[in-house]
Amino acid sequence: MNFVKYIDDTLKPGITEKETVLDLFAGCGGLSLGFEAAGYKTLGYEMEPNAAETYRQNLIGDCTNIKLDTSFEYPQAQIIIGGPPCQPFSVGGNQNGIEDARNGFPIFIDAVKKLNPKIFLFENVRGLLYTNKWYFEIIIEELRSLGYVIDYRLLNAVDFGVPQNRERLFVIGHKTEFHFPIKKKNKITVGEAIGDLMNEVPEESKFLTASQDDYIAKYEKASFCINPRDLYKDKPARTLTCRNLAAATGDMQRVKLPDGRRRRLIVSEAARLQSFPDWFEFTGNETSQFYQIGNAVPPLLAYQLALSIKACYKAEIKLTSKECSSLPINQRLAVHNKRNCVFTCAT
């Protein structure tokens, strides 16, 4: 399979469905791109101006540049998606959780309360299941009390055709039955994604200095790294983050050239490793573009989730609010098992 041609063709927006999807904390539109490729019109809301402009330039739907709060009034929509800011719950952050001003969950839950959509989806870092699991359980119970069946699962993007090991938490609220997309048998490698670019020396290339090479060697020795953390053509990439793309850190994303020099990734390479098509153009300076890419949901994974959402949305079996929230948990499980649905999936 030609990976680059595949994502260029598969992820082209094309509206076939009548429903509108609201994307809260939309970033540059990685999640929305998957839903537009699955046939849905999207409306995004994003506070970072460059990300909002990237969304508008590449997607059919509009994106409002705004900092959301619980006073905001949304247009009617039957599907809500989004990625509430993950920094409060990230292992790589301070994990201040509910106390962090960037916590977007009250806003997301407020939107669900106001619009009562048939289905919603949100994405967050895996850290929400660990140090801050107590808060995650509060979120889930709050959403169940609104009459939704909640399914959640940690998904690794590499299992769904994205050339990157990237594990994130996905939560779906619905009133029918939902099935997560099926894992792919084959994993896409770095070589399949950016093999035509890896040996090039673009004008914007930034090379590692001797002192950086020395620092990285010490960093990797201290972290018991067996192999240098360069990108390897025969393997998927490590997780792309804002930090290891935009900053000259010990774990920065880099490629090794045939002459032995190492250079940092360029924007087009990072975008492909996140499964953004080549026709998708980012706005803002280089740092902003790297942040947009690092924060995004890989569009190819978003597309497969959107197809699962579509199947769930169109399912004929309906679960009543009483079945979803009023019954004791053991009875709820019995109802769902009888109907061949899954109540909660967690790993």
Secondary structure, DSSP 8 states (H G I E B T S, - for coil): --HHHHHHHHT------S-EEEEET-TTSHHHHHHHHTT-EEEEEESSHHHHHHHHHHSSSEEEE----TT------SEEEE----GGG-TTS---GGGSTT--HHHHHHHHHHH--SEEEEEEEGGGGTTTHHHHHHHHHHHHHTT-EEEEEEEEGGGGT-SB--EEEEEEEESS--------SS---HHHHHTTTTT---TT--B--HHHHHHHHHHHHHTT-SS-----TTS-B----HHHHHS--TT--EEE-TTS-EEE--HHHHHHHTT--TT----S-HHHHHHHHHHS--HHHHHHHHHHHHHHHT-S----HIIIIIS-HHHHHHHHHHTT--S----
